């Protein structure tokens, strides 16, 4: 029987296991990626167990733990054990499903089990060529804004390297001052996550760009491959000293990623209205959906 003691905290030494496992079981949602978990570990306290050829993930926020569907060969008995473990959690939604294959499988096994969409955590997935080329009338306004940015701000794009990482960290301090991070603990966690990514760029297999506007770094992006046809942008940051800096960061990263990937996942909006509006404006091709199960529903199907 699966027990909570079988789970151990995720550490940098676990990356090879995740990379190898995900080659056989590719992921579609950002939140299951090793980079996401290790960078946000100070906030969500990710743990994993490797059982019967499956990776089982958990995260603990404010002392309450949620478990995720097993990643690996379909094993009904193991799934039932994870559900039983989730039923012991104090969290109202203690079981999370992050990929459509598992969602269909679980619905077939437990047709009476209600799955609740967590819209705030749906990832936005775009055609890479759309973000890189901004074609047609639907992107006309964005193209005009980028043209104005080019004229006004004399931008220069450069890759993130050990030589400019400290300057990018200084930029993040300015970004945090602009966003007033001290008033929002989540922004503090986000800054810590970005700094961790920058400090372990090569070990995590990440790449990134910075954009200088009028000689100073005004925006940055960090990204990697998510699966064979999709890239994942983990972080995009900008300071609006030059208008449309975020548009420029998005476009320049897309031009690089479109060479190798069909799609770009730009993660969720976390329910923030302004972020949702901005991500929707770029016309996503589809969403990587997230579903949750209520504790009382688990109790009912297992009783």
C-alpha positions in Angstrom: 0.0 0.0 0.0 1.3 3.4 -1.0 2.2 5.6 2.0 3.2 9.2 2.5 6.6 8.1 3.8 7.5 6.8 0.4 7.6 10.4 -0.9 10.9 12.3 -0.8 11.6 16.0 -1.6 12.6 16.9 -5.1 16.2 17.9 -5.4 18.6 18.8 -8.3 20.0 15.3 -8.1 16.6 13.9 -9.3 16.7 15.7 -12.7 18.1 12.7 -14.7 15.3 10.5 -13.5 12.7 13.0 -14.6 14.3 13.7 -17.9 14.6 9.9 -18.7 11.0 9.2 -17.5 9.4 12.0 -19.4 11.0 10.8 -22.7 8.8 7.8 -22.4 5.8 9.7 -20.9 5.9 13.2 -22.4 4.2 16.0 -20.4 1.9 18.7 -21.8 1.4 20.9 -18.7 4.1 23.1 -17.2 3.4 22.2 -13.6 4.7 18.6 -13.9 8.1 19.7 -15.3 11.2 19.2 -13.2 12.2 22.9 -13.8 8.9 24.2 -12.5 9.0 22.0 -9.4 12.6 22.7 -8.5 12.3 26.4 -9.0 9.1 26.8 -7.1 10.0 24.3 -4.4 10.3 26.9 -1.7 6.6 27.7 -2.2 4.9 24.3 -3.1 7.3 21.8 -1.4 7.2 19.2 -4.2 7.8 15.6 -3.4 7.7 12.4 -5.5 7.6 8.6 -5.2 8.8 6.2 -7.8 6.6 3.2 -7.6 5.8 0.4 -10.1 7.5 2.3 -12.9 5.5 5.4 -12.2 6.4 8.9 -10.8 3.8 10.1 -8.4 4.0 13.8 -7.4 2.7 15.7 -4.5 2.8 19.4 -3.5 2.2 21.0 -0.2 1.0 24.6 0.1 0.1 26.2 3.5 0.4 22.8 5.1 -2.1 21.1 2.8 -1.0 18.4 0.4 -2.4 17.5 -3.1 -1.4 14.4 -5.0 -1.3 13.9 -8.8 -2.2 11.1 -11.1 0.6 8.6 -11.6 2.9 9.3 -14.5 3.8 6.0 -16.2 2.1 2.7 -17.2 -1.6 2.7 -16.5 -2.0 0.7 -13.2 -5.5 0.8 -11.8 -4.4 -0.6 -8.4 -1.7 2.1 -8.0 -4.2 4.8 -9.0 -6.6 3.5 -6.3 -3.7 3.8 -3.8 -3.0 7.4 -4.8 -6.6 8.2 -4.5 -6.8 6.6 -1.0 -3.8 8.6 0.1 -5.3 11.8 -1.3 -8.5 11.1 0.7 -6.5 11.5 3.9 -5.4 15.0 3.0 -6.8 18.1 4.7 -7.1 19.8 1.3 -10.6 20.1 -0.3 -9.2 19.3 -3.8 -6.5 16.8 -2.9 -6.2 15.0 -6.3 -5.0 16.8 -9.5 -5.0 15.6 -13.1 -2.7 17.4 -15.5 -2.9 15.5 -18.8 -5.8 14.4 -21.1 -4.6 10.8 -21.3 -4.9 10.3 -17.5 -8.2 12.2 -17.5 -9.8 9.9 -20.0 -8.4 6.8 -18.3 -9.6 7.9 -14.8 -13.1 8.8 -16.2 -13.4 5.3 -17.7 -12.3 3.6 -14.5 -14.5 5.8 -12.3 -17.4 7.1 -14.4 -19.2 8.5 -11.4 -16.2 10.5 -10.2 -16.7 14.2 -10.9 -13.7 16.1 -12.3 -13.7 19.8 -11.7 -11.9 22.1 -14.2 -9.3 24.5 -12.6 -9.5 27.2 -15.2 -7.1 29.5 -13.4 -4.3 26.9 -14.0 -5.0 26.0 -17.7 -1.8 26.6 -19.7 -2.1 28.7 -22.8 -0.6 26.9 -25.9 0.1 28.9 -29.1 1.3 28.1 -32.5 4.9 29.1 -32.5 4.7 30.5 -36.0 1.9 32.8 -34.9 3.9 34.3 -32.0 7.0 34.6 -34.2 5.4 36.1 -37.3 2.2 37.8 -35.8 0.3 37.2 -39.1 -2.9 38.7 -40.3 -5.4 41.3 -38.9 -5.8 39.7 -35.5 -2.2 40.6 -34.7 -2.2 44.0 -36.4 -2.3 46.1 -33.2 0.5 44.1 -31.7 2.6 44.5 -34.8 2.1 48.3 -34.6 3.1 48.4 -31.0 6.3 46.4 -31.7 7.2 48.7 -34.6 6.8 51.7 -32.3 9.0 49.9 -29.7 11.7 49.4 -32.3 11.7 53.1 -33.2 11.5 54.4 -29.7 13.8 52.1 -27.6 16.7 51.0 -29.8 16.4 47.4 -28.5 19.1 44.8 -28.7 18.5 41.1 -28.0 21.1 38.9 -26.3 21.2 35.4 -24.9 21.3 34.9 -21.2 25.0 34.0 -20.4 27.1 33.9 -17.2 28.4 37.3 -18.3 25.1 39.0 -18.1 23.3 37.0 -15.3 24.2 39.4 -12.6 22.9 42.3 -14.6 19.6 40.4 -15.2 19.4 39.8 -11.4 19.8 43.5 -10.9 17.0 44.0 -13.4 14.8 41.6 -11.3 15.4 43.8 -8.3 14.0 46.7 -10.3 11.1 44.6 -11.5 10.3 43.7 -7.9 10.4 47.3 -6.8 8.0 48.2 -9.7 5.6 45.3 -8.8 5.9 46.1 -5.1 6.8 42.5 -4.2 6.9 43.2 -0.5 3.1 43.5 -0.6 2.6 40.2 -2.3 4.3 37.0 -1.0 3.6 35.2 -4.4 5.7 37.8 -6.2 8.5 37.2 -3.7 8.3 33.4 -4.5 8.2 34.2 -8.2 11.4 36.3 -8.0 13.1 33.5 -6.0 12.0 31.0 -8.7 13.4 33.1 -11.5 16.7 33.6 -9.7 17.0 29.9 -9.1 16.4 29.2 -12.8 19.1 31.8 -13.7 21.5 30.3 -11.2 21.1 26.8 -12.6 20.5 27.5 -16.2 22.8 24.9 -17.7 22.1 22.2 -15.1 18.4 22.6 -15.9 18.8 22.6 -19.7 17.3 26.1 -19.9 17.9 28.9 -22.4 17.0 32.6 -22.2 17.1 36.0 -23.7 17.4 39.5 -22.4 16.4 42.7 -24.3 18.2 45.9 -23.8 16.1 49.0 -24.3 18.0 52.2 -24.5 21.1 50.3 -23.4 19.6 48.8 -20.2 18.1 45.4 -19.7 14.4 46.0 -19.7 13.0 42.5 -20.3 13.9 38.8 -20.1 12.6 35.3 -20.8 13.6 31.8 -19.8 12.5 28.7 -21.7 13.1 25.0 -22.6 11.6 22.2 -24.5 8.5 20.6 -22.9 8.0 17.7 -25.3 8.9 16.9 -28.9 6.7 19.5 -30.5 6.2 22.1 -27.7 8.5 24.6 -26.1 7.7 26.0 -22.6 8.3 29.6 -21.6 8.8 29.5 -17.8 9.3 33.2 -17.1 8.7 36.5 -18.9 9.6 39.7 -17.1 9.7 43.3 -18.2 9.8 46.9 -16.8 7.7 49.3 -18.8 10.3 52.1 -19.1 9.9 51.4 -22.8 6.3 50.7 -23.8 5.6 47.2 -25.2 8.7 45.6 -23.7 6.6 42.5 -22.9 5.4 42.3 -26.5 9.1 42.4 -27.6 10.1 39.7 -25.1 7.4 37.4 -26.3 8.1 38.0 -30.0 11.9 37.5 -29.7 11.6 34.3 -27.7 9.1 33.0 -30.2 11.4 33.6 -33.2 14.0 31.5 -31.5 11.6 28.7 -30.5 9.7 28.5 -33.7 12.8 27.1 -35.4 12.5 23.9 -33.5 8.9 23.7 -32.1 5.4 23.7 -33.5 3.8 25.1 -30.3 4.8 27.3 -27.4 3.3 26.8 -23.9 3.2 30.1 -22.0 1.8 28.7 -18.8 -1.4 29.8 -17.0 -2.8 33.1 -16.0 -3.3 32.0 -12.3 -6.7 33.7 -12.4 -5.1 37.2 -12.6 -7.5 39.3 -14.8 -4.8 41.4 -16.5 -2.6 38.3 -17.3 -5.7 36.5 -18.7 -6.5 39.4 -20.9 -2.9 39.6 -22.2 -2.6 35.9 -22.9 -6.0 35.7 -24.6 -5.0 38.6 -26.9 -2.4 36.4 -28.5 -5.1 33.8 -29.6 -4.0 30.5 -28.1 -4.3 27.4 -30.3 -5.5 25.3 -27.3 -5.2 25.0 -23.6 -3.5 22.4 -21.5 -6.2 21.7 -19.0 -6.2 20.9 -15.3 -8.8 19.0 -13.4 -9.3 18.3 -9.7 -11.2 15.8 -7.6 -13.0 16.7 -4.3 -12.1 14.9 -1.1 -15.7 13.8 -0.5 -16.0 12.4 -4.0 -12.9 10.2 -3.5 -14.4 8.9 -0.2 -17.6 8.0 -2.0 -16.0 6.0 -4.8 -13.6 4.2 -2.5 -16.2 3.3 0.2 
